Amino acid sequence: MPAKPRTYQPARTRAALAAQLKALRAAVHRLTAADLDRPTRLGEWRVRTLVAHLSLVLDRLPGQLDAPVPVGPPVTLARFTELTGTVAEAVDTDVTGFAEAEFAGPPEAVAARFDRSADTALAALDAVADDAPARPVAMRFGPMPLVEFLVTRLVETVVHADDLADALGPEPFPHDRQAVAAVTRMLADAFADRVPGGAVELRVPPYAVVQAVEGPRHTRGTPPNVVETDPLTWIRLATGRTGWAAAVDVAALSASGERSDLRGFLPLLG
């Protein structure tokens, strides 16, 4: 496990989110009518629905930053990963209605509507003060420090950008590097929190190394149980976009040691 909770720099986090939004905007502007009707790996959602979901997330950002903060203990990033699955049905209902109302038009109308959402979100990010990273803000599950809330928005935009890339293929999506780094680290830390211990070393170069899983703790030399993968494969494993066996089959994941099979602990996000 990490020796102490990871801290995120507000200016860097905000810049990563802004860059990821700009990458998404460029991708949405390239969509054709046929692209918008493509299926995604998200159940019955089409690309049009996925773009609507991202737009709705961005529309809500300013209000979440300014809303009265609910009373209660702060929600941690690890707890956020545990709670996301509990609202899947409500999210699907909200997004489906929003897509029908706001995203039923041709590609240029879809791009214009997404632009409105992106502009609103970027303006809200510009107004965030660098000296207020711990200021609590309202989110679906309770109060959360501002900079950590922005990390959850990175999770939304990076994970769903990858969903978009999977639906459109074969060209890779141009993710912002710092956005991917933050999401990789957050999900690695959440894994170490969910499955505490020191028997397995999870390596996601160049961004994260954590120890997890109960058993003998490694202290020196080569760890007896090592799992190593690349950032996007780790994000897909942690969010249920790909399975353990599938990642092993395509050599996107290496696992050595008798305790290194982590499939029973994944995914982290519902």
C-alpha positions, 0 to 999 in steps of 0.5 A: 500500500502507499505509505500515505494517501496520495496528494494531487496538485490542483493546478496540474489536475485542473490542467489535465482535465482541461486538456482531456476535455479539449481532446474529447471536443476534437473527437466529437467534432470528427463524428459522422452520422454513422459513427453516432449510431455505432454500438459501444461496450456499454450495454445498449448505449450508442456513441450518441448516448455516450457523448450525451453522458459526457456532456451531462457530466460537464453540464453538472460540473459548475453546479457541483463546484458551487452547491451547498456542501452536504454535512458528513465525513468526506468521501475518499477516492477509494470509497468513490470507486466502491459506490459508482456501481450503486447508481448505474441504473439512475445514471442510465435513466438520466442519460437516456432521457438527456440524449433523447432531448438534447442529442437527437440531431445531426453530427454538427448539432451534436458537436455544437451541444457538446461545445456548450457543455465543454465551454461551461466546464472549462470556464468553471475550471478556470475559476477554481483557485489554486489555493483551495485544494481541500475545499469540500464540494458537493458530489453525488455521494457526499462531500469531497475535497475539491482536488479529489473531486476533479480527479473523479472527473478525470476518471469519467473523461478518460474512461469514457474517452477510451469507450469512445475509442473502442467504439470507433476504432482502430485509431487510438484516442489522443488522451492527455498524458497527465490525465491518464497518469492521474487516473492510473494512480488513483485506481492503483491506490484504490486497489491497494486500499480495497485489497490491503497487504504486501504480498503482490506488487502491482506495477503500472509503469511509468505511473504507479507501483503499489503493494496489495493482497494479504500474505508475506510482505516483500521488503528486499530484492525481486518481489515473489508476486508481480503484476505488470501492465500498461496504464490503459490496460490497467484502467480497463481492468479496474473498470471492467472494460476488459477481463484478466484472461483477455489481457493475459492472452494478448500479452497486455499483462504479465503476472508471476508468482502464486498470488499474482492472479488478481481477477477475483479482486477486479473490477474496482468500479461497478 
